[in-house]
């Protein structure tokens, strides 16, 4: 029994020893594995550190190169600027084109050569004006349409189109049967009147000598009065036709057309041998010493146009203007134009204002005095903005301004320029041209 127990104990100790050995082997193996895993990580850490150090070194080198490149780039620009400055210093004309800080450089000699006038901004009178389109028309009060007043055949024509004629000058001669009858009637009435006067005088003497009755005398006087009326009637008919009584040896049918006043033959519708009616417009004569500038005035502009006010008429086809007065303003608005007709009577001594010419009529209807004004010639357009060139040391500085009212002579400045500022007035376009040269030179 003891042997059995001893055997069991021995086996038990053997198992414990084996178990301990296995545990030790496993522990050793685990230690070896841990050591093997720890070694790559430890070796990788220096490599990563080395890679990071290399990356940082590369980044430092890149930053160093970038700084060097920037310095070189700046140096290059500085060199170019210095070169440009040297070139500008070497050429006075090129320096005048640009200027620094937006100043257009201008010397006193350049100002004189360019004709630039220096003026000073300040209060000024600006007239409120309205400009209306118009057209030159005949002065209808001095335009006549010559008609024969009797039908007939043209015997001769003595005036040509465009000819200047005097009052009473012969224009044409027409042979008219109707006129011949009128003159014959007058001549017959005159003969009857002469006979009636002789008879009445004889009856008066017989009545005074108590040879004839009073009734015969009164009847003779009645016949004389009727003859006088007949003569007067025939004379008035000839006068209405514009024809003179015929002389003893004159042609009863001859009708003379004469100019009603001094003027120009502007229309002619008559030819030799032509048959004309009594209402045919054979000539149009117009006195062009005065003409009308006719304008259409809208309802909103009617308060600005008054009879008697001065007006300035400017031709649109050529450089010419003349002063006149508003002579008429219509009281009705046209159905098509919805505007009233007004006209300005214009003197035309040189015949320069010809009917049909389009004009602009400028009417003055008020006056104001703004605090800051400049000459209208001083306003230049730069980059689509109105600009005034203010006088500064060494040249001019462009000042963008906001303009207000203008009458063509002075312009109101609302913003951008103070009163008392010297600026380029007449000839300011030369300053603008100089600025443009400087801008183009800078771009290149």
Secondary structure as UniProt FT lines:
FT   HELIX           2..90
FT   HELIX           92..98
FT   TURN            101..102
FT   STRAND          103..105
FT   HELIX           108..114
FT   STRAND          118..120
FT   STRAND          122..138
FT   HELIX           140..142
FT   STRAND          143..147
FT   STRAND          152..157
FT   TURN            161..162
FT   STRAND          164..165
FT   TURN            167..168
FT   STRAND          170..175
FT   HELIX           177..208
FT   TURN            209..210
FT   HELIX           214..241
FT   TURN            248..249
FT   TURN            252..253
FT   STRAND          254..258
FT   STRAND          263..268
FT   TURN            272..273
FT   STRAND          275..276
FT   TURN            278..279
FT   STRAND          281..286
FT   TURN            288..289
FT   STRAND          290..298
FT   HELIX           299..304
FT   TURN            307..308
FT   STRAND          310..315
FT   STRAND          321..329
FT   TURN            335..337
FT   STRAND          339..347
FT   TURN            349..350
FT   TURN            355..356
FT   STRAND          358..375
FT   HELIX           376..378
FT   STRAND          380..382
FT   TURN            383..384
FT   STRAND          385..392
FT   TURN            393..394
FT   STRAND          395..400
FT   STRAND          402..406
FT   STRAND          410..415
FT   TURN            419..420
FT   STRAND          422..424
FT   TURN            426..427
FT   HELIX           428..443
//
